[in-house]
């Protein structure tokens, strides 16, 4: 069962990396939010979120169902909006 353990170890490493990237993404979103506030811009741009999700769905080439990608990114986006720095 070493092969399963090896794959699980790799998944654990990927999960850690994904979390780091999400945290980095949240930090960028916080910076954008601050700039929007400073410049009197709307905080939420649904068109941008829709374009982002569609771009990611297109990039996945059907390997992951679109509704799964949409759910993941909606959760990431909403989670970023709820950070203590927002």
Secondary structure, 3 states (H helix, E strand, C coil): CHHHHHHHHHHHHHHHHHHHHHHHHHHHHHHHHHHHHHCCCCCCCHHHHHHHHHHHHHHCCCCCCHHHHHHHHHHHHHHHHCCCCC
